[in-house]
Amino acid sequence: MEIPGYKIQQQVGQGGMATVYLALQESLNRSVVLKILDINGPTANETLIERFLSEGRIVASLNHPNIITIFDIGIAGHSLYISMEYIDGGDLKMRMELPITPDTALDYLAKIGSGLDAAHKMGVVHRDIKPANIMFRDENTPLITDFGISKQIDGVDHDLTSTGLFLGSPNYVSPEQADGIEIDGRTDIYSLGCLFYEMLTGEKPYASTTVYDVIIKHKQAPVPVLEKELAEFQPLLNKMMAKDRDKRFKDAAEMVQAIEELQNARNATTTGTDFDVTGGGIVTNKSTQTLNILLVLLVAAGGILGTLQYAGSKMNDTAPRIENVPISADIPDTIIPPVIDDSVPAISTNIAEAPVKMSGDVVQALHWLGKKSLQDYRLTSPPEDNAYYYYTKLLKADPGDRIAAAGLLNIADRYAYLAERSIIENNYSKAQAYIAIGLKFNPNHTTLIKLIKLNADIGKKSFMEKLKDLFGG
């Protein structure tokens, strides 16, 4: 496939409407994302083509720091394409794999709400606000993406196709959207309220075994009640998720104002609570003191800096839940590069194959894939789609590739993090497996080495008895 002015480097996604590629815009030498629809493809039809073009026109008309930027839209041969901003900060779905603090949730909410306000003022309703459609340009800048089913407000709007296919995400659908009646910006406010609940609790507001039941609950069930530790956010949630849209915020601007007032009130007072990064939600000062004592014992047992870093919430790297990361890896012991520092001119590896020549575009694509695999914690699996695979391919082509060598060392960092999580969850055998894999990538990894002793010490009965005494067990 060829798009004039662009070099396609790698397919990065496949959706219901189109295929998504990482590409290089040659005129500006910048990385972009190309969303391409084959107008002669088996799934293409007049409605789909119009929806695809509508997305490009709608987003291009919006200029806001929390809405993804569209660079170009056009046609090449039998393909329609949209060229848009390339971002690699992951999405909100990925970030919610680990707990999000209430203050962070409010920050995201205000910024997403501001973007929606800009869209709504242009007469655009997104209609599919969900975690996967909130991407991040950097650590603190959420972007609203995928306006593929957005619509200019023009009267009655049906979210069920003639075949009954639901357009939108049932877990975040507003009551009026489910009924297929006229919608306005308040439908996005409801969906954002569902997302807010999920950020606070880690759970979707309504659960069921069928899509139909979930939709019925959105129409009829009361707004879910937050636990008492989160009660201060209930009025905001109630206003966002009111079944009667006339009882919601009248517009996104009013909602953002309410969020900012709540933020200011929280900043002006001391709540006396902290957030537990281990996944337990809000904890009291007493619980925090107990956690601090536990950390002191952990340090005494192993002298581990990594645990202190973990407890200090510095591991915000959107890791998936531990059970999703394999505890075995088919990797040799002879691929380990030395620790990188500025005095090392080139990183050597023990890869026996002769160097394989690669074009600059392929190298750039592999660097991106390696980085993305690290972010997604695809460290050594699945086969031929993991960080180890991509970085070793790069090192075969260029043993002096410092980015690839650093990537292999970063794999060791990830396994150290997973080992720490496993220890805190009392899963010592899994921690031992993660430590062993991590040391294959960096035998000199300080944290992993200290974790060996910590993992052994913390599993001893006498040590655990001390912890039980501290917790009153």
ABEGO torsion letter per residue (X at the ends): XBBBGBBBABBABBBAABBBBBBBBAAAGBBBBBBBBBAABAABBAAAAAAAAAAAAAAAABBBAABBBBABBBBBEABBBBBBBBBAAEBAAAAAABBBBAAAAAAAAAAAAAAAAAAAAAGBBAGABBAAABBBABAABBBBBGAAABBBBAEBBBABBAAGBBBEBAAABBAAAAAGBBBBAAAAAAAAAAAAAAAAAGBBABBBABAAAAAAAAAABBBBBBBAAAAAAAAAAAAAABABAAABBABAAAAAAAAAAAAAAAAABBAGBBBBAAGAEBBBAAAAAAAAAAAAAAAAAAGBAAAAAAAAGABAAGBBBAAABBABBBBBAAABBBBBBAABABBBBABABBBBBBBAAAAAAAAAAAAAAAAAGBAAOBBGBBAAAAAAAAAAABAABAAAAAAAAAAAAAAAAAAAAAAAAGBAAAAAAAAAAAAAABAABAAAAAAAAAAAAAABAAAAAAAAAAAGX
